[in-house]
Amino acid sequence: MIFVDTNFFLRFFLQDNSPQFRQAKKLFHQASSGQATLGTSLIVFFEVYWVLSSLYGRKHELVLQTLLAIANMDFVFLPQRQLLKTCLANFSRFNYDLEDTYNFFYAQSKKVSEFATFDKKLKEKFILFSQDVQNS
């Protein structure tokens, strides 16, 4: 297995460095045709989010499109892919950061009864989130 780091995804989707874009495109093509086995981590996924939204200042919709594209790259092993897809499908619905949205859906998947945090706003968000999800 070949581990794919954040910068490979960024170069592929941003196409801002031609040689690196071509290298990433070649690797992804090899994997999509079964010639290579690729994997990445949740950390990389969230780093892509952070870099695009914070460092590059990309608009929410463009960041979401890129993350959905990564989540749909079935030829790249991505832990908790379905949970990430659920999170992304609801990311725009809730006005939360991606990491909070993910943690809320993760907690829901584990059927937690309480969200222990010292962040009062986050705890309130979890209560509202739980109510919103139950009403959907």
C-alpha positions as CSV (number, residue, x, y, z in Angstrom):
1,M,0.0,0.0,0.0
2,I,1.1,3.5,-0.8
3,F,0.2,6.2,1.8
4,V,-1.2,9.4,0.2
5,D,-0.3,12.5,2.1
6,T,-2.2,15.8,2.2
7,N,0.0,17.5,-0.4
8,F,-0.7,14.9,-3.1
9,F,-4.4,15.5,-2.8
10,L,-3.9,19.3,-2.8
11,R,-1.6,19.3,-5.8
12,F,-4.1,17.0,-7.7
13,F,-7.2,19.2,-6.9
14,L,-5.6,22.6,-7.0
15,Q,-3.4,21.9,-10.1
16,D,-1.1,24.7,-8.9
17,N,2.2,22.9,-9.5
18,S,2.2,21.1,-12.9
19,P,4.9,18.5,-12.3
20,Q,3.4,17.5,-8.9
21,F,-0.1,17.5,-10.4
22,R,1.0,15.1,-13.1
23,Q,2.7,12.9,-10.6
24,A,-0.4,12.8,-8.4
25,K,-2.7,12.3,-11.4
26,K,-0.5,9.3,-12.5
27,L,-0.6,7.7,-9.1
28,F,-4.4,8.1,-8.8
29,H,-4.9,6.8,-12.3
30,Q,-2.7,3.7,-11.5
31,A,-4.8,3.1,-8.4
32,S,-8.1,3.6,-10.2
33,S,-7.1,1.0,-12.7
34,G,-5.9,-1.5,-10.0
35,Q,-2.2,-1.1,-10.6
36,A,-1.5,0.5,-7.1
37,T,-3.1,0.3,-3.7
38,L,-3.5,3.6,-1.9
39,G,-4.5,4.6,1.5
40,T,-4.7,7.7,3.6
41,S,-5.9,8.8,7.1
42,L,-8.5,10.9,8.8
43,I,-5.8,13.3,9.7
44,V,-5.0,13.9,6.0
45,F,-8.6,14.4,5.2
46,F,-9.0,17.0,7.9
47,E,-5.6,18.6,6.9
48,V,-7.0,19.1,3.4
49,Y,-10.0,20.8,4.9
50,W,-7.9,23.1,7.1
51,V,-5.4,24.0,4.3
52,L,-8.1,24.8,1.8
53,S,-10.3,26.8,4.1
54,S,-7.6,28.5,6.3
55,L,-4.5,28.7,4.3
56,Y,-6.0,29.1,0.8
57,G,-9.1,30.8,2.0
58,R,-11.3,28.8,-0.3
59,K,-15.1,29.2,-0.1
60,H,-17.1,26.7,1.8
61,E,-18.7,25.2,-1.3
62,L,-15.3,24.6,-3.1
63,V,-13.8,23.0,0.0
64,L,-16.9,20.8,0.3
65,Q,-16.6,19.7,-3.4
66,T,-13.0,18.8,-2.9
67,L,-13.7,16.8,0.3
68,L,-16.6,15.0,-1.4
69,A,-14.3,14.1,-4.3
70,I,-11.7,12.6,-2.0
71,A,-14.4,10.7,-0.1
72,N,-15.6,9.3,-3.4
73,M,-12.2,8.1,-4.4
74,D,-13.1,4.5,-3.7
75,F,-9.6,3.4,-4.9
76,V,-8.0,5.1,-1.9
77,F,-8.5,3.4,1.5
78,L,-10.1,6.0,3.8
79,P,-11.0,5.1,7.3
80,Q,-14.6,5.7,8.3
81,R,-15.5,6.7,4.7
82,Q,-19.3,6.3,5.2
83,L,-19.2,8.4,8.4
84,L,-17.3,11.1,6.5
85,K,-19.8,11.0,3.6
86,T,-22.7,11.4,6.1
87,C,-20.8,14.3,7.8
88,L,-20.2,16.0,4.4
89,A,-23.8,15.5,3.3
90,N,-24.9,17.4,6.4
91,F,-21.9,19.9,6.7
92,S,-23.8,22.7,5.0
93,R,-27.0,22.0,6.9
94,F,-25.4,22.8,10.2
95,N,-23.3,25.9,10.7
96,Y,-20.5,24.1,12.4
97,D,-16.8,23.5,11.6
98,L,-16.1,20.2,9.9
99,E,-14.4,18.7,12.9
100,D,-17.4,19.5,15.1
101,T,-19.8,18.1,12.5
102,Y,-17.7,14.9,12.3
103,N,-17.5,14.6,16.1
104,F,-21.2,15.0,16.4
105,F,-22.0,12.3,13.8
106,Y,-19.3,10.1,15.3
107,A,-20.8,10.5,18.8
108,Q,-24.3,9.8,17.4
109,S,-23.0,6.6,15.7
110,K,-21.7,5.5,19.1
111,K,-25.0,6.4,20.7
112,V,-23.5,8.6,23.3
113,S,-25.8,10.2,25.8
114,E,-23.7,13.3,26.6
115,F,-20.9,15.3,25.0
116,A,-18.3,16.1,27.7
117,T,-16.6,19.4,26.9
118,F,-15.7,22.6,28.7
119,D,-16.8,24.6,25.6
120,K,-20.3,25.7,26.5
121,K,-21.1,26.7,23.0
122,L,-20.0,23.4,21.7
123,K,-22.1,21.5,24.2
124,E,-25.1,23.6,23.3
125,K,-24.4,22.8,19.6
126,F,-24.3,19.1,20.4
127,I,-27.7,19.3,22.1
128,L,-29.2,21.2,19.2
129,F,-27.5,18.9,16.7
130,S,-29.0,15.8,18.5
131,Q,-32.4,17.4,18.3
132,D,-32.0,18.3,14.6
133,V,-30.8,14.8,13.7
134,Q,-33.7,13.2,15.6
135,N,-36.2,15.4,13.9
136,S,-34.8,14.7,10.4
